Amino acid sequence: MKEANSGDASTTPCISINGTPLDWSGRLSSHVDFHKDEILPLLQGRFLGYGIHGGVYETTCNGVQLAWKRKFCRYRIGDRERREIEIIKRLDHRHIIQLVGTYTHGPFLGLLMWPVATCDLATFIEDLDWFRRMDGAELNKDLHAGFFSVADSSDEGSMRAARLVALGIYSHLTVAEVIRMTAARLEHALGCMASAIAYLHYSGIKHKDLKPSNVLLSHNGLWVTDFGTATDFSILSRSTTESGERGTPKYFAPEVAAFAPSGRSADIFSLGCIFLEIFTLCIGYSLEETQRLRVHHDKSFQSNLDRILEWFNFGRISQREPSDSHLLGLVRCMIDRNPANRPTAQLVEEKLELIGGLCNTAESAPFFGSCCSTPMLAEQPAQAILPPDHSLLKREMTISIGNTYLIRPPRLNTYVFFIIQSIPDIIAEVHIFLFNG
């Protein structure tokens, strides 16, 4: 989305979506304060879902479908609403929702956003789990001729089938092929989400409420949305916050749950939890099996970390190829209890690309969609690898092995471990891959 003219962000005359100009208000302004007696120039379409403050509906402007979100703000727009608007306005990334226009109308604040998604990631995850739980006999039937006849017998099945078709999972495939394509689409989401969060963090913004329902999907894209709890670090004197909205308890980082100061690494923990849900489902576990790792306390990830790590260390984790072991190692780092030990979003993106190179697949980037064939990292300023004076090269350096853990049954003798170097300014990372022949 690009502004057609310069000027104040709240009164920009017009914007365009993929080359289509959108004067949604008819007043050549992206923001309008309507009188309470005025009729809004918007027609309410189909219901898209529930937001934190109410329903989200579809509307259309100049042939472009938009998501129409309304918030009840009593008698004025509050700081939270202004913050969300200002944050979204200055973001420009292929995996971040775009703000088309805003308005006030009596006690309501309206936001028009693009694109309109087919569903959110939470729903898509449940769809794959539902397909996996189908009777084995159904897996051999053609989706169009067989599955739809089964799906039509219940509203749930019909809706799930139609949703997958809308997402580009074609109806002529067998159910087994649909499961494979759905799992591949979920794995592509890993890199797309990492790219979005790397961009947010690079822009000085912490999301603070990362969860599958805040990730939207359509047949040709993925977008992170809902910035109502986001923090803009670019206007703060430090990069940690101590209070305010905290997000969703299931995906809280330990420091957030403890009401301690938290920074960008809290987003990494939440992202790691999402990665864990997706990965375990893709390698064959059901949602019910994954949920059994979170049976204690409030059933959040952070309050069940000991149980989850025990599963990492001693569980008989089903793995398809060597890359699975390394992806699990990355997830383990992302959900580390200590925020300082978690990787940055940029490093997560880089590691996903590296791990993807180990996959026995024809795809060049199995953890990224075709939209991310050119990494966002290339758009960021390059960083120097060595200090200008190269003085560190004259110092002695030691390398040791740390945090070794078993990830598969002992008889297979497969371990993952991390390299620790005494002068990290010289070697940023060391990757060693061991394979059992």
C-alpha positions as CSV (number, residue, x, y, z in Angstrom):
1,M,0.0,0.0,0.0
2,K,1.4,3.4,-1.0
3,E,0.2,6.9,-0.4
4,A,-0.8,8.8,-3.6
5,N,0.1,12.1,-2.1
6,S,2.3,13.4,0.7
7,G,0.8,15.2,3.7
8,D,-0.5,14.5,7.2
9,A,-0.9,10.8,7.7
10,S,-4.5,11.2,9.0
11,T,-5.7,13.3,6.1
12,T,-3.9,11.7,3.1
13,P,-6.3,12.3,0.1
14,C,-6.1,8.8,-1.4
15,I,-4.2,5.5,-1.2
16,S,-4.0,2.6,-3.7
17,I,-4.0,-1.2,-3.4
18,N,-2.2,-3.0,-6.2
19,G,-2.6,0.1,-8.4
20,T,-6.3,0.6,-7.6
21,P,-7.0,4.0,-6.0
22,L,-9.3,3.9,-3.0
23,D,-11.2,7.0,-1.9
24,W,-13.3,5.0,0.5
25,S,-14.9,8.0,2.1
26,G,-15.7,10.0,-1.1
27,R,-14.0,12.9,0.6
28,L,-10.5,12.5,-0.7
29,S,-9.3,11.7,2.8
30,S,-8.1,8.5,4.5
31,H,-9.5,9.6,7.8
32,V,-13.0,11.2,8.4
33,D,-14.7,12.4,11.5
34,F,-18.4,11.7,10.7
35,H,-21.2,13.5,12.5
36,K,-23.2,11.1,14.6
37,D,-26.3,11.7,12.4
38,E,-24.5,11.0,9.1
39,I,-24.8,7.7,7.2
40,L,-21.5,5.9,6.6
41,P,-20.6,5.4,3.0
42,L,-20.0,1.7,3.6
43,L,-22.1,-1.4,3.0
44,Q,-21.7,-4.2,5.5
45,G,-20.9,-7.5,3.8
46,R,-20.3,-11.0,5.2
47,F,-19.2,-11.6,8.7
48,L,-15.4,-12.3,8.9
49,G,-14.9,-13.0,12.6
50,Y,-14.7,-11.5,16.0
51,G,-12.1,-9.0,17.0
52,I,-11.2,-8.0,20.6
53,H,-13.8,-5.3,20.6
54,G,-16.5,-6.7,18.3
55,G,-17.3,-8.2,14.9
56,V,-15.2,-7.7,11.7
57,Y,-17.2,-7.5,8.4
58,E,-16.3,-7.4,4.8
59,T,-17.0,-4.2,2.7
60,T,-16.0,-3.2,-0.8
61,C,-14.4,0.0,-2.2
62,N,-13.8,0.4,-5.9
63,G,-14.0,-3.3,-6.4
64,V,-11.5,-4.0,-3.6
65,Q,-12.6,-6.2,-0.7
66,L,-11.7,-4.7,2.7
67,A,-12.1,-5.8,6.3
68,W,-14.2,-3.4,8.3
69,K,-13.4,-3.4,12.0
70,R,-15.4,-1.3,14.5
71,K,-14.5,-0.4,18.1
72,F,-16.7,1.1,20.7
73,C,-14.7,3.9,22.3
74,R,-17.4,5.5,24.6
75,Y,-17.0,9.2,24.0
76,R,-13.5,9.5,22.6
77,I,-10.7,7.6,20.8
78,G,-8.4,6.3,23.5
79,D,-4.6,6.0,23.6
80,R,-4.8,2.3,22.7
81,E,-6.8,3.0,19.6
82,R,-4.5,5.9,18.5
83,R,-1.5,3.7,19.1
84,E,-2.8,0.9,16.9
85,I,-3.6,3.3,14.1
86,E,-0.2,5.0,14.2
87,I,1.7,1.7,14.3
88,I,-0.2,0.2,11.4
89,K,0.1,3.3,9.3
90,R,3.8,3.3,9.2
91,L,4.3,-0.4,8.5
92,D,4.9,-1.6,4.9
93,H,5.6,-5.3,4.6
94,R,4.2,-8.1,2.5
95,H,3.2,-10.0,5.7
96,I,1.7,-7.2,7.7
97,I,-1.9,-6.1,7.4
98,Q,-2.3,-2.8,5.7
99,L,-4.5,0.1,7.0
100,V,-6.6,1.7,4.2
101,G,-8.7,4.2,6.2
102,T,-10.1,5.2,9.6
103,Y,-13.1,7.2,10.8
104,T,-15.0,8.2,13.9
105,H,-18.8,8.0,14.1
106,G,-20.2,8.9,17.5
107,P,-18.6,6.6,20.1
108,F,-17.2,4.3,17.4
109,L,-13.8,4.1,15.8
110,G,-13.7,2.3,12.4
111,L,-10.7,0.8,10.7
112,L,-10.6,-0.4,7.1
113,M,-7.9,-3.0,6.4
114,W,-6.6,-5.0,3.5
115,P,-6.6,-7.8,2.6
116,V,-9.6,-9.8,3.4
117,A,-8.4,-13.2,4.5
118,T,-10.0,-16.6,4.0
119,C,-9.3,-17.7,7.6
120,D,-6.8,-17.3,10.4
121,L,-3.9,-19.7,11.2
122,A,-5.6,-21.2,14.2
123,T,-8.5,-22.3,12.0
124,F,-6.1,-23.7,9.4
125,I,-4.3,-25.7,12.1
126,E,-7.6,-27.2,13.3
127,D,-8.5,-28.1,9.7
128,L,-5.3,-30.2,9.2
129,D,-6.0,-31.9,12.6
130,W,-9.5,-32.6,11.5
131,F,-8.4,-34.2,8.2
132,R,-5.9,-36.3,10.1
133,R,-8.6,-37.7,12.3
134,M,-10.7,-38.9,9.3
135,D,-11.1,-42.6,8.9
136,G,-8.3,-44.2,7.0
137,A,-10.7,-45.5,4.3
138,E,-11.5,-41.9,3.4
139,L,-7.9,-41.1,2.7
140,N,-8.1,-43.1,-0.6
141,K,-11.1,-41.3,-1.9
142,D,-10.9,-38.4,-4.4
143,L,-11.6,-35.2,-2.6
144,H,-14.1,-33.9,-5.1
145,A,-16.0,-37.2,-5.6
146,G,-15.5,-38.7,-2.2
147,F,-14.7,-36.2,0.5
148,F,-17.4,-33.7,-0.4
149,S,-20.0,-36.4,-0.2
150,V,-18.8,-37.1,3.3
151,A,-18.3,-33.4,4.1
152,D,-21.8,-32.5,3.0
153,S,-23.2,-34.7,5.8
154,S,-22.2,-32.1,8.3
155,D,-21.8,-28.4,8.3
156,E,-18.3,-28.7,9.9
157,G,-17.0,-30.9,7.1
158,S,-18.5,-28.8,4.3
159,M,-17.1,-25.6,5.7
160,R,-13.6,-27.1,6.2
161,A,-13.5,-28.5,2.7
162,A,-14.7,-25.2,1.1
163,R,-12.1,-23.3,3.1
164,L,-9.2,-25.4,1.9
165,V,-10.4,-25.0,-1.7
166,A,-10.5,-21.2,-1.2
167,L,-6.9,-21.4,0.1
168,G,-5.8,-23.1,-3.1
169,I,-5.9,-26.8,-1.9
170,Y,-7.6,-28.1,-5.1
171,S,-10.6,-30.3,-5.0
172,H,-9.4,-32.9,-7.5
173,L,-6.7,-34.2,-5.0
174,T,-7.0,-37.2,-2.8
175,V,-7.4,-36.5,0.9
176,A,-3.9,-37.8,1.5
177,E,-2.6,-35.3,-1.0
178,V,-4.7,-32.6,0.7
179,I,-3.1,-33.4,4.0
180,R,0.4,-33.2,2.5
181,M,-0.4,-29.9,0.8
182,T,-1.9,-28.4,4.0
183,A,1.1,-29.4,6.1
184,A,3.4,-27.9,3.5
185,R,1.4,-24.7,3.6
186,L,1.8,-24.6,7.4
187,E,5.5,-25.1,7.1
188,H,5.8,-22.2,4.6
189,A,4.1,-20.1,7.3
190,L,7.1,-20.5,9.6
191,G,9.4,-18.4,7.4
192,C,6.7,-15.9,6.5
193,M,5.9,-15.2,10.2
194,A,9.6,-15.0,11.0
195,S,10.0,-12.4,8.2
196,A,7.1,-10.3,9.5
197,I,8.4,-10.3,13.1
198,A,11.9,-9.6,12.0
199,Y,10.6,-6.5,10.1
200,L,8.5,-5.4,13.2
201,H,11.5,-5.7,15.5
202,Y,13.8,-4.0,13.0
203,S,11.2,-1.2,12.9
204,G,11.3,-0.9,16.7
205,I,7.9,-2.5,17.4
206,K,7.0,-5.4,19.6
207,H,3.7,-7.1,18.8
208,K,3.0,-8.5,22.3
209,D,0.1,-10.8,21.3
210,L,1.5,-13.3,18.8
211,K,-0.9,-16.2,18.4
212,P,-2.3,-18.2,15.5
213,S,-5.6,-16.3,15.5
214,N,-3.6,-13.1,14.8
215,V,-2.2,-14.5,11.6
216,L,-4.4,-14.3,8.6
217,L,-4.3,-16.6,5.5
218,S,-5.6,-16.4,1.9
219,H,-4.8,-18.4,-1.2
220,N,-1.9,-16.1,-2.0
221,G,-0.6,-14.7,1.3
222,L,-0.1,-14.5,5.0
223,W,-0.4,-11.4,7.2
224,V,0.2,-10.7,10.9
225,T,-2.6,-8.5,12.3
226,D,-4.0,-7.0,15.5
227,F,-1.6,-4.4,16.8
228,G,-3.9,-3.2,19.6
229,T,-1.4,-4.3,22.3
230,A,1.8,-3.5,20.3
231,T,4.6,-1.4,21.8
232,D,6.6,1.1,19.7
233,F,10.1,0.9,21.1
234,S,11.3,3.7,18.8
235,I,9.6,6.3,21.1
236,L,10.7,4.7,24.3
237,S,14.0,5.2,26.2
238,R,14.5,1.5,26.6
239,S,13.5,-1.7,24.9
240,T,11.6,-3.3,27.7
241,T,8.2,-2.6,29.1
242,E,6.8,-3.3,32.6
243,S,3.1,-2.8,32.3
244,G,0.1,-2.4,30.0
245,E,-1.7,-5.0,27.8
246,R,0.1,-8.4,27.9
247,G,-1.5,-10.5,25.2
248,T,-2.9,-14.0,25.4
249,P,-1.9,-16.1,28.5
250,K,-1.4,-19.4,26.5
251,Y,1.5,-17.8,24.6
252,F,2.9,-15.6,27.3
253,A,6.7,-15.6,27.8
254,P,7.7,-16.5,31.3
255,E,8.7,-12.9,32.1
256,V,5.4,-11.6,30.9
257,A,3.5,-14.1,33.0
258,A,5.6,-13.0,36.0
259,F,4.9,-9.3,35.3
260,A,8.6,-8.7,34.8
261,P,10.1,-6.3,32.2
262,S,9.9,-7.8,28.8
263,G,11.4,-7.0,25.4
264,R,11.4,-8.3,21.8
265,S,12.4,-11.7,23.0
266,A,8.9,-12.2,24.5
267,D,7.6,-12.2,20.9
268,I,10.2,-14.8,20.1
269,F,8.9,-17.1,22.8
270,S,5.3,-16.7,21.5
271,L,6.5,-17.3,18.0
272,G,8.4,-20.4,19.2
273,C,5.1,-21.7,20.7
274,I,3.3,-21.3,17.4
275,F,6.2,-23.0,15.6
276,L,6.0,-26.0,18.1
277,E,2.2,-26.3,17.4
278,I,2.7,-26.3,13.7
279,F,5.7,-28.6,13.6
280,T,4.3,-31.3,15.8
281,L,1.1,-31.3,13.7
282,C,3.1,-31.5,10.5
283,I,5.2,-34.5,11.6
284,G,2.1,-36.5,12.5
285,Y,1.0,-35.6,16.1
286,S,-2.6,-34.6,16.8
287,L,-3.5,-31.4,18.5
288,E,-4.8,-33.5,21.4
289,E,-1.3,-35.1,21.8
290,T,0.4,-31.7,21.8
291,Q,-2.1,-30.3,24.3
292,R,-1.1,-33.1,26.7
293,L,2.2,-31.4,27.0
294,R,0.4,-28.4,28.6
295,V,-1.9,-30.1,31.2
296,H,-0.7,-28.3,34.3
297,H,-1.4,-25.0,35.9
298,D,-3.1,-22.6,33.4
299,K,-2.3,-24.9,30.4
300,S,0.0,-22.3,28.9
301,F,3.4,-23.1,27.3
302,Q,5.4,-21.1,29.8
303,S,3.9,-22.9,32.9
304,N,4.6,-26.3,31.3
305,L,8.1,-25.7,30.0
306,D,9.6,-28.5,32.2
307,R,7.2,-31.0,30.7
308,I,7.8,-29.7,27.2
309,L,11.6,-29.9,27.5
310,E,11.3,-33.4,28.9
311,W,9.5,-34.3,25.8
312,F,12.3,-32.7,23.7
313,N,14.9,-34.7,25.6
314,F,13.4,-38.1,26.0
315,G,10.3,-38.3,23.9
316,R,10.3,-40.6,20.9
317,I,9.8,-37.7,18.5
318,S,8.7,-38.8,15.0
319,Q,11.0,-37.2,12.5
320,R,11.0,-37.4,8.7
321,E,14.5,-36.2,7.8
322,P,17.6,-34.5,9.4
323,S,16.1,-31.0,9.1
324,D,13.4,-31.9,11.6
325,S,16.1,-32.3,14.4
326,H,17.5,-28.9,13.7
327,L,14.1,-27.2,13.5
328,L,13.3,-28.7,16.9
329,G,16.6,-27.3,18.2
330,L,15.7,-23.9,16.9
331,V,12.3,-24.1,18.6
332,R,13.9,-25.2,21.8
333,C,16.1,-22.0,21.8
334,M,13.1,-19.8,21.0
335,I,11.2,-21.0,24.1
336,D,14.1,-20.8,26.4
337,R,13.1,-19.7,29.9
338,N,15.9,-17.1,29.9
339,P,15.1,-14.2,27.4
340,A,18.8,-13.6,26.8
341,N,19.2,-17.1,25.4
342,R,16.5,-16.7,22.7
343,P,17.6,-15.8,19.2
344,T,16.5,-12.6,17.5
345,A,13.8,-12.7,14.9
346,Q,16.4,-12.0,12.2
347,L,18.4,-15.0,13.4
348,V,15.3,-17.2,13.4
349,E,14.7,-16.2,9.8
350,E,18.3,-16.9,8.8
351,K,18.3,-20.3,10.6
352,L,15.1,-21.4,8.9
353,E,16.7,-20.7,5.6
354,L,19.8,-22.7,6.6
355,I,17.8,-25.6,8.0
356,G,15.6,-25.7,4.9
357,G,18.7,-26.5,2.9
358,L,18.9,-29.8,4.7
359,C,15.5,-31.0,3.5
360,N,15.2,-33.9,1.1
361,T,12.7,-32.0,-1.0
362,A,12.6,-30.4,-4.5
363,E,11.5,-27.1,-2.9
364,S,14.3,-24.5,-2.6
365,A,12.9,-23.0,0.5
366,P,10.6,-25.4,2.3
367,F,10.0,-23.1,5.3
368,F,9.2,-20.1,3.2
369,G,6.4,-19.4,0.7
370,S,7.1,-18.2,-2.8
371,C,6.4,-14.7,-1.5
372,C,9.7,-14.9,0.5
373,S,12.0,-16.1,-2.2
374,T,14.0,-12.9,-1.7
375,P,14.6,-12.6,2.0
376,M,13.5,-9.4,3.7
377,L,17.0,-9.4,5.3
378,A,18.4,-8.1,2.0
379,E,16.4,-4.9,2.5
380,Q,18.1,-4.2,5.8
381,P,21.4,-2.4,6.2
382,A,24.4,-4.8,6.0
383,Q,26.3,-5.3,9.2
384,A,30.1,-5.5,9.4
385,I,31.4,-9.0,10.1
386,L,34.7,-7.8,11.6
387,P,35.6,-4.7,13.6
388,P,37.4,-2.0,11.5
389,D,40.8,-2.6,13.2
390,H,40.6,-6.4,13.1
391,S,42.2,-6.3,16.5
392,L,40.2,-9.3,17.7
393,L,41.9,-11.6,15.3
394,K,45.1,-11.3,17.3
395,R,43.5,-12.8,20.4
396,E,43.3,-16.4,21.4
397,M,39.9,-18.0,21.0
398,T,38.5,-21.2,22.5
399,I,35.5,-23.2,21.3
400,S,33.6,-25.5,23.5
401,I,30.4,-27.7,23.3
402,G,27.4,-26.8,25.4
403,N,23.8,-27.7,26.1
404,T,24.0,-31.2,24.5
405,Y,20.8,-33.1,24.5
406,L,19.4,-36.3,23.1
407,I,16.6,-35.9,20.6
408,R,15.9,-39.4,19.4
409,P,16.0,-42.9,21.0
410,P,19.5,-43.7,22.4
411,R,20.0,-46.6,20.0
412,L,20.2,-44.2,17.1
413,N,22.9,-42.1,18.7
414,T,21.6,-38.8,17.4
415,Y,22.4,-35.7,19.5
416,V,22.1,-32.0,19.0
417,F,24.6,-29.6,20.7
418,F,25.6,-26.0,20.5
419,I,29.0,-24.5,20.0
420,I,30.2,-21.8,22.4
421,Q,33.0,-19.5,21.3
422,S,34.9,-17.3,23.7
423,I,35.0,-14.3,21.3
424,P,31.6,-14.0,19.6
425,D,32.7,-10.9,17.7
426,I,34.8,-13.0,15.5
427,I,32.5,-16.0,14.9
428,A,28.8,-15.1,15.0
429,E,27.7,-18.8,14.6
430,V,29.0,-22.2,14.1
431,H,26.8,-24.9,12.5
432,I,27.8,-28.6,12.7
433,F,25.4,-31.2,11.2
434,L,25.8,-34.8,12.1
435,F,24.0,-37.5,10.2
436,N,23.6,-41.2,10.9
437,G,24.5,-43.1,7.7
